[in-house]
Amino acid sequence: MNSHLKSLLPLLSVVWIEPDTENETYSSISVDEEIQFGYAVLEDHTILDDTLPMDPVQIVQEKPQATKLKLRRGNVFQDLNAAFTDGLVFLSDSLVEIEMVLPNGSTEKGEDNGGILRDALSEYWGTFVMKYTTGNTLKVPMTRHDMKDEWENVAKVTVLGYNTVQYFPIVLAKPFLCHCLGLTINEDELFTAFLEIIPQEEKQLVEEAMRDFTSVSEGEEWIEFLEAHNVKLLITENNARQILLDVAHKEIVQDPAYIAECWGPVLKNLKLPSGGLNELMISLTPTARKVVAILQYETLNNRECQIMDYIKRFIKSCSDVRLRKFLRFCTGD
């Protein structure tokens, strides 16, 4: 026993009252006696009648029950969608624990405190981006005959992921998400998103046309670009940007309109920050400065300092796509 506690014990005296009785038992505590706990009053036999007992309901909050799901590695997209369809998980769930099952039937080791759920969401959205979207750097969902009954589930996974572990598919074009949420679409953001959706060669062609229209207007590449995007009007230097904005609106907003209709009512359940969708997208978009700032390391020797400098320089030289791949490799998210 702690020496300070021993020095205080002879000074203490406790009165015990058996519950539902009027009998009082007095005992003094010495360093050699067993310490017991019970209903206590002051030594002068004065019972604190005016003291109200604490209501346990006021000081104890029941821990929310976690919703536990088993997901198969390699089939997370299908399994999470099925969990919503079968009523195994709901948008109102605030705590979800994932148990990942390997292809051989064994369970991956690890206790889910949010990390396994984020890993599952990474696989989910990796599958979604690869199979159900179109675009280069940014993505737009594309309609498919086998997704008619699944689009609402995808929106539910979006809400669940962000509301529980702040995981959100920022790879989706912001103008499309604005349309889903009924927000005003900024024309500059629409044009920028269009440039990030079309192939790199087309992006360079459009940027050159915005700088010097006459340098590309008669070229074969420009004609092929217009045909590929079904431009039917005569495009000139004066109307080029507006026509391209109309093309961007068609491909980002109009083409996936059915998907937006399915997503809209569900995405209303997103617990957005005070700055709305803008703040959400900015806060979750990785930058070299953000990644360097979160690097954690203990005291380094000279050799380790050199390695850390190389890592920082590599991060700062990464493109947006490579930076996301680097984060995925390091964190699994």
N, C-alpha and C positions, 0 to 999 in steps of 0.2 A: 504494500500500500504506500502511496506517496507520503513522504515525511511531513509535508505541510498539512495534509489531511489528517494524519495521526495527531498532530498537535492541536487540532481543532475539535476532535471528537469528544474529549472530556467536558467540553463546554456545552454540548448539545443535550437537550432533554426532549423527549417526544411523548405525547399522549395518544393512545390508540383507542378508537371508538369502534366497536364492532358494528357493522351495518345493521340497521333495523333493531338496535338494542340501545339501552340507556347505560349499560355498563361501561365504565372507563377503566382502562389499564394503563398504568404509568410505568415507564422504564427509562432509565438513564443509559446512555450509550457510552461505553468505554472502549478502549482500543482492542480489548480482548473479546468483546461481545460481537455476535453476528448482527450485521446491519439489516434491518427490515424496513419495509415501506408500507404505509397504509394511510388511513384518515388521521390527520394530525391536528391538534389544537395547541394553544399556547400553554406554557407551564403554569400560569396562574389560574388554570381551569376554565378560562373564559372561552366559550365556544363562539365562533364567528358566525352568529345566526344571520347577520345582515349581508354576508358575503354570498353572492349567487354563484352556483356552480357553472363552470364553462360548458357551453353547449358544444359537444363534439362536432356537430354539423357545421359550426361556424369556423372551426380551425382545421378540420380535416377534409380534404377534397379527394374524392375517389379518383384514382388514376384511370383514364379512359382505356377501355379494352381495345387491344390491337386487333385489327383484321389480318389474319394470317393466310397467305396464299402460297401455293406450290406452283412454280413455273418451270417449264422444261427449257434448259439451255438450248438455244437454236430455234425455239418455238415460242418465244416470249410474246411476239406480236399476236399470234393466234390465241395464246392462253390468256393474256390480259383482256383482249376483246371478249373472249368467252366468259371471263369472270364477271364482266358487267352484264352481259346478256343473261347469264344464269343467276344474277342477283347475289353473287358472292362478295361483291364490293360495291360501295356506293359513293357518290360525290361527297356526302356528308362525313365520310370517314376521315378522321384527323390523324390516325396512326395506323400505318400499314407495314406489316413485316413480311418479307419475302424469303422463301426457302427455295433455293435453286437446285433443280434436279439435273444431273448430268445424263448424257445419252446412255450410259451403262446402267442407269437406275439408281446410282448412289447419290447422296446429297452433298453438295459443296459445303466445306467446312466454313464456319463463320456465323456470327450472330449479327442480325440486321439492326443497326442503329441509324439507318438511313442510307448507308453506303451501298448495301446490296440492292435496295430499291432503286437508287440512282443508276447502278450498273444495269439493272433490268430495263430501266427506261432508256438507257443508252442503246441497248440492243434493240428495243422496240422501235425507237426513232431511226436507228440505222437501217432496219428493215423497211420502214415506211418510206424513208427518203430514196432508197434504192429501187423499190418496186412501185411506189404509188405517187411519185412526184416527177416533175420535169424542171429543167433549169440547170444553169452552170454553177455559179457560186451560191446564189439564192435559189430557193425552190418554190414551186407552186403545185399544189395537189392536182392530179389529173383524174378524170372520171374513168372508172373501169366497171365492166359488167359484174364482176365478182365482189364489188364493194358496196353494193346498194344498201345492204343492211348493216354495214360496219362503220359508215362515216360518223354516226353519232357516238359510237364507242371510242373512236379516235379522239374526238373532242373531249370525251369524259376522261380519257387517259391524260390529255393535255392539262385539264383542270386539276386532276388528282396529283399529277406530278409537281405542278407549281405550288399548289396550296399546301402540300405536305413537305416537300424537300426543295422547293424553289427551282425545280428543273423545268425548263421551257425550251421548245424547239425554235431557237432564234434564227435557224437557217431558213424558216419560212418567210416569204416576202411580206414586209410590213403592210403594204397597201392591201393585200389580200386579207390579212388579219383585221385591218381597220374596217374593211367591208363587212366582215363577219360580225364585228362589234357595233356596226352602225355608225362608225366614226367618219369624219370628213377625210377624204384622201387628198393629201398634198401633191400637187402636180410635180414639183421638183423631186419628191421622194418616189413618185410613180415612175418618172423618167430614169432616175438613178437605179431603181429596182429592175427596170427593163434591161438596162445595160449589164446588170449582174446575172440576169437570167439567160440572155442569149449567149451563144458561144463566143469565145475570146476573139476570134477573127472578125465576127460580126460587130462586136463591141468596138474594136479598133476602127472598123469601117464607119460606124455611126459617129464616133468621136471626130474622125477626120471630116465627115460631112458637115458637122456642126461648126468646125473651124473654117473649112473652105469647101463649100458645096460643089463648086464647079470642078474641083480636082477629082471628084469621084462620080459625078452625076452621069457621065457617059461610059463609065467602066462596066465591064461584064459582071464583076463582083457585086456592084450596086444593084444591077438589074436582077441578078439571082437572089439577092437579099430581099428585094421588094416582092418578088414572086413567092419566095418561101414564106413570107408573112402576109400573103394575100392582099397586098396593097393594090387597089383598083383605080385610085385617083392619080391624076398627073401631079407628081411631086416636084416642087420648085424650091428655090432657096428661101422664099418667103413663107411657105407653108410646111416646110420639111419637119420642123419641130412639132407642130400641132398634129400632123398626120402620124408621126411616130408616137406621140402621146395617145392618140386614138388606138393605135396598134397595141401599145402597152396596156391600155385599159381593157381591150378585148382579151388579151392573153392572160392577164393577171386577175382581172375581176369578172369579166363576162363568161369566159370559158369554164371556170370552176364555180359558177354561180350556184349550181345545185348543192355542191359541197358546202359552200358558205351558208346556204339555207339550213342545212343539217347542223352545222357547227354553231351558228349564231345563238340560239336559245341556251345551249350548254355553256358556251364561253362566257355568258353573263355571270356565271358562278365563280369566275376567276377573282381571287382576292388581290386586285391590282394595288400597287403602291399609290401614294397620293398623287404622283405625277402621271399616273395612268400607264398606258401601253408604251409611251415614249420612255418613261423612266425605267420600265421593266426591260425593254430592249437594250437601252444604253448600259444599264447596270450588269446585264448578263453577257454582253458582247465582250469577248476577250481582246485585250490590247497588249502589246509588248510591255508597256509600262506597268499595267496591272499584274501581269504574270511575274515580272521581275520583283515587284513589291511584295508578293506573297511567298517568295522563296524563303525557306526556313533552314537554318544550319547553325551548328554549334561553332565554337572557336576552331578556326582552321589553321593548319600549318601552311608553310609557303607553297608546297605542291598542291594542296587542296584549294588554296586561294587562286592559283593559276587555273585550275579546273573550273572553279566557280566563275571566273572571268570569262572563260571560253563559253560556258553555258549562257551567261548573260548576253554575250555578243551574238550567239546563235539565235536566242529568242528575239533579240532586237532586229535581226535580219530576216525573220520569218514573214512570209505572206500570211494573210488572214486564214487561208485554208490550212497551211502548214502549222500555224500556231494552234489551231483547233485540234489537229492531229497530235501535236506534241502534248497538249493537255490531256487528250484522251489516253495517250500512251502512259503518261505519268500518273493519272488519277483514276483511270477506268471509267470516268464520267463522260 
